[in-house]
């Protein structure tokens, strides 16, 4: 990959002006083999504006990015909530970069995380607070149904 071309293993070359890579729930080996700066987990190292470290015209968001909350110094969890917010900020920063304006800083917001622990239990985490049990599973089911209902509108 260079400024305007992607080179595939099968010899095909694809010209681009704007490249948007989307997919997966973990960093792809494509990133490690790309020549771009990656972490030991294979994620792209990004600045607080979601720009790749050391590269002016590439932004990254979601699971392929190693995002740090620059206020706390902690890694941002790789959840859909954060990926959506990162995508929004990255898209705005692409537009701002084109307009040669000041970029927006990505500042992750704390979010409530509810995750399944098998078919009969779930856990809920917020900051350093965690509870688990069947009641959390009921809450998770409600949240999922509410989300699907809102998507249909």
N, C-alpha and C positions, 0 to 999 in steps of 0.2 A: 504494500500500500504506500502511495506517496500523495502529494498534494491534490492530484486529480484523477488517479487511477487506482483500481483494486486489481490485483493479479491473482487469479485462482490457480489452484494446483493443476488443473487440467489444461492450463495454457491460455485460457480465456482472459482477456483484459476488459475491464468495465470502466468507462470514463464517468466521472461524476463531478457535480458542482457542490452539492450538499449530500453528505452521507449520513444516514440515520440507521444505526445498528439496533435491532430490537429482538429480544428473544431469550428464553432460558430462565432458569431460577438459580443459576450459579455462573460464574465466569467461565467462558468457553476457552478451550486450548488455542483457539484462533488468536486470542489476545496475547497469550504468552509467546506465540510464534510470529506476532506482527511486527516486532521490533520496537513497539511502544513500551514505555516504562510501566511495569506491572509490579505488584507486591508478591510476597511469597505465596499468597493464596491465588495468584493469577488474575487479580483484579487490577484495573487501571488506577493509577495514583492521580488524584484530582485535587485542585485547589479549592478554596472556599467559594469560588464562583462556578465550580464544576467543570472548569477547564482542565485539560490534562496538564500535569506538571511538566513544564518546559516546552509546551506546544501551544501556540496562540490560537489556532483556528480549529481545535477539536474539543468538544465538550462530551461528557459522559454522565449517565444517570442510571440508577437501578442496580441490579445485582452485579453487573460487570464493573462497578465503581467501588473504590475503597474510600468511602466518605467518612470524614472525621467531623464530629461536632467540635468546632474550634473553640467553643466556650468551655467545654468540659474535657476535651482531649480524648474522648472516647469514640470508638467506632460506632457509626450510625447503624442500627439494625437493618438487615436486608428484608424489609417487609414491603408489601404492596403500597401501604400508606406512604412510606418514605419514597419509594420509587416514583409514584405519581407526582408527589411534590417536587422531587428532583427533576423529573421530566419537564414539569411546568417551568421551573427556574432555568433549566438548560435551554429550553425553547426561547424563553424571553431573552436570555443572554446571547443566543445566536442572532436574534433580531437586533439587539443593542450593539453587538460587535459589528454587524453590517452597517449600522447607522453611526458607528464610531462614538458611541455613548458609554457612560460608566456602567459597568456590569453590576448585577444584583448579587449579593452574597446569599448563599444557601445557609439558612439557619434552621436546623431541624426542630420541629416541635415535638414535645413529649407526646406519646400516644399510648393508648391502652392496647395491650396485646392480649388476645384470647386465642389459645391454641388447644387443639385436641390432644388428649393423652389416651388414645385407644377409642373404643366405641362407647365407653361408659363413664368417662371422666374428661375434664378439661382444666386448664390452668389460666388464670388471669394475672397479668403482670403490669404494673405501672410504677415506673422508677424502681425503687428497691422494695416495693410492696408486692407480695404474691399470695394469692389464695387458689385453692384447687378443690375439685369435688364435682358432684353431680349437679349442684345448683349452678355452677359456672358453665357446665355443659348445656343446661337449659338456656342460659343467657346467650351462649354462643349460637345455639340453634335459632333463637329469636333474632339475633343480629343478622345471621345469614338470610333468614326469611324476609326481614325488613329490607336488606340490601337488594335481594332479588325482586321484591315488590317495587322498590324505587326504580330499578333498572327498566321495568316494564312500562313505566309512565312515559 
